[in-house]
């Protein structure tokens, strides 16, 4: 019952922040990204254990489709390690899954994105929000009657960008905090802003791992990553969304052979700590 109430609350929050279009997109993500299945599992006691069991069993049956790693594990990395964004208009995004293909081959730099450029202009160059491309893009869409993230009308823009200012100030003054910490400190506010994942425990900055171990920016947390880079934060928490099949094969090889690791590439990679 609580889960149903939470989903209803999320739908209302999405509608208030992004309009009907936001609700539709939210439902699409809810189904396509695999969270629908996980939510059904969450309705059963010991849900997190069941999710782990589900993915572990999936890996046992098909190691090319499911990871052996803890899907909820949080890694602390330097923001500078996340240089590129995952490629493709609809990249693979099912939590805890393994994918083949060329989705990890990209030259799209995160710092070239409009969000990063505009936040950099505002916080470093002291350019007013209204003069940034990010603001102009949202304003243009809203004037056409198209809701955007956090805004259903032009009148919502000041509040939306003021909240980004608050996030930046809080990170500068108090340091970067995990979503779990924010949930315990400000449960209602954190839940209201948690529009990218079913729960705050799955809403850290999302990255995926390419075939050679490259960390690629994926879903969730682009504002937080941009602010962390701009503010010079040394370590941020991230979660792995998907892994490339070739990278997962390396994990499996190390774990199953227990051989000499002297010739293993990327031995210092955080995603290899549990198998080395």
N, C-alpha and C positions, 0 to 999 in steps of 0.2 A: 504493500500500500504506500509506504514512504517513497519507494522508487517511482511509482506512478505519479504521486504528488510532485516529486522532483522534476519529472519529465514535463508535466503540465506547467510547472513554474518556469522551466527553461524555455518552453514554447512562448509563454507570455513575455519573458525577458527578450527573446529574439524578436518578437513582434514589436515591442516597445523600442528596441534599439535599431532594428533593421527593416521593420515593416513586414508585409506578407511575403515579400521575396526572400527575406531572411529566414522565415519559418520554412519555406520550401527548400532552400539551400541546406538548412539545418537537418531536415528530414532526409535529404539526399545523402549528406555526409554520414548521418546516423546509420543508414543502411549500407552505403557503398564502402565505408571504411571499416566495417566489421563490428562497430560498437553495438549494433542492435543485438547480435548474438551474445555479446558479453553482458549486455544488460539483462537478458533473460537468465543468464547464469547467475548474475548478481542477486536475483530474486530468491535464490536458493541459499540456505545457510552455508557458511564457509566458502563464500563465492570466490574470493581471491585464490584460494587453494584450487578450486575447480578450474579457474581460468588457467592457472599454471599447469594443472594436470591435462587440460585440453590441448594446450600448445605442446607440452612435452610428449603427449601421445601422438600428436600430429607429426612431431619430428621423428619419433620412432618409426612411424609408418612411412613418412615421406620427408627425409631430411632436406630435400630440394625445395620443399614448400613451407616448412616451419623451422624456426630457429630452436636451438637447444638452450639459448640464453634466457635469463630472467627478463620477461617483457616489461616488468615494472621497475627494473633497476635504473637508478639515477647515476649518471656519470658527471663528474666535475671536470670541465675542460676550459682551456683558455679560449676566449671568443675569437682570437686571431686564427685558431685552428679551423674555423668554419669560414672558408673563403668563397665557396661556390654554392649555388642553389641547384636543387634537383631539376632535371630537364623534363620537357614534355608538358603538354597542356593538362593531361590527366595521368600523372605518374602513379605507380603502384603505391597504395597507402594503407593496406590492411595491417593493423597492429600485430607485431610478432611474426610476420610472414617473411618468406624468402622469395626473391624474384630474379629471374634471368633477364636478358635483354640489355639494351643500351641506355636505359634511363639514367645511368650514373655518368655517362659521357657528356660533359657540359663545360662551357666556358663562360657561363652566365655568373658574373661576380655579384655577391650579395651587396657590396658597396655601390654597385651601379644601379640598384633598384631605387625607384622613386621614393619609397618610404625612408630608406636610409639617407638618401641625398637630402630630403626635406628636413628630416630630424637633425642632420648635421648642420644644415644651413641655419636652422632655428637656434639650436643650443650652442653651436660654436661660432657662427657668424652673426648671431643676434638678429637674424632676419625675422620679421613678424610672420606668424603662421599664415596670414592672409596672402603673403607674397610667395609662399612655397608652392611647388607644383602639386604636392600631396593635397593641400587645402583646395587649390584650384580644381583639381580633378574631382574631388568630392562635391564641391560647390556646383560644378557643371552638371554632374549626374543628378543632384538633388533638384536643381532648377528644372530638369526635364521630368521630374516626378519619379525618379528612380531611387529608392532607398539604398543607402550604403552602410557599411559596418558602423554601428553605433549611432546612426543618424537616420531619421525618417523625414526630416525637413531641414531647410537651411538654418532655421532657428536653433537646431541642435548642435551646430558646428562649434560655437564657443565652448559649450560644456565638454564636447568630445575632445577638443584640443587642450582644454584646461586639465583634463584627466591625464593626458600624456605628460603635461608639465609636472603634475603631481607625482607620477610614476618616476620621472627623472629625478625630481627632488628627493623622493624617498630613497631611491637607490644610492644617490650621492651621500645622503646624510646617515642612512642606516645600513647600507650595504645591500647586496643582492640576496633575496630570501627565496627559499623553495616555496612552491605552491602550498605544500602541507603546512608550512609555518604561517603563511598568510591566511590559510583557511582557519587555523586555530585562533589567530589574532582578530581577523575580521571575516567571520563566516558568511554573513549575508552579502557583503560587498564583493567578496571573492567569488562566491557562487554566481552573483549577478553578472560579473565580468567574464566568467568562465564560459565563453561561447564556442571554443574550439574543440573541446573534448567532453565526453559524458560526465567525467568527474574531475576534480582538481588533481587527483593523484595521477591522472593521465595528461595533465595540461602543462607540463614543463616544455621548454623550447624543444621542438621536434627536429631531429636530424636523422638521416639515413646513411648507411655505410655502403660505399661503392666497392667495386671488385678489388681495389688495391688498398682498401682501408680508409679512403678519403671520407671525411665527414661532410655531408651535404645538407644545407638547410632545406628542411621539408616543411610540413604543416606545423602550425602553432608557434606563436611567440616571436614574430618578425619584429614587432616594436621593441620587445624586451632585448632581443639580440642586438638591434641597432643601438639602443641606449647603452647596453653593456660595452659595445665597441667604442662608442663616442665618449663614454665616461671613463674609459680605461680600466674597467673591471678585469681583474686577473683570472677569476674562476667563476663559471656559471654552471648551474645544473641543467643537463639535457637528458632526453630520453630517446632511445633508438626506435624509430618507427618500423623500418624494414631494412633488410640486409640483402646485398647482392649474392647471388648463388655462388659465385667464385670465392667471395669472402667467407661465406658460411662453410664452404668446403674446406677452407684453411682451418677454421675453428674445429671442424670435425676431425681433420687429419691430426691436429695437435692433441686433441682430446682422446682419440682412439688409439693412436700409435704409441704415445708416451715416449717418443724418440728424442734424440738430441735436438735441442732447440737452438743451437748455435747458428744454424743456417736459416732459421725462420725469419722472414721479413717482418718488419714492424713489431718487433718483440715488445716495444714499449707502448703499443697501442692499448688504450684503456679497455677495449672490448676483448682483449686476449688475456686479461689478468686472471679471469676465473678458470681458464683452461691451461695456462702455463703453470 
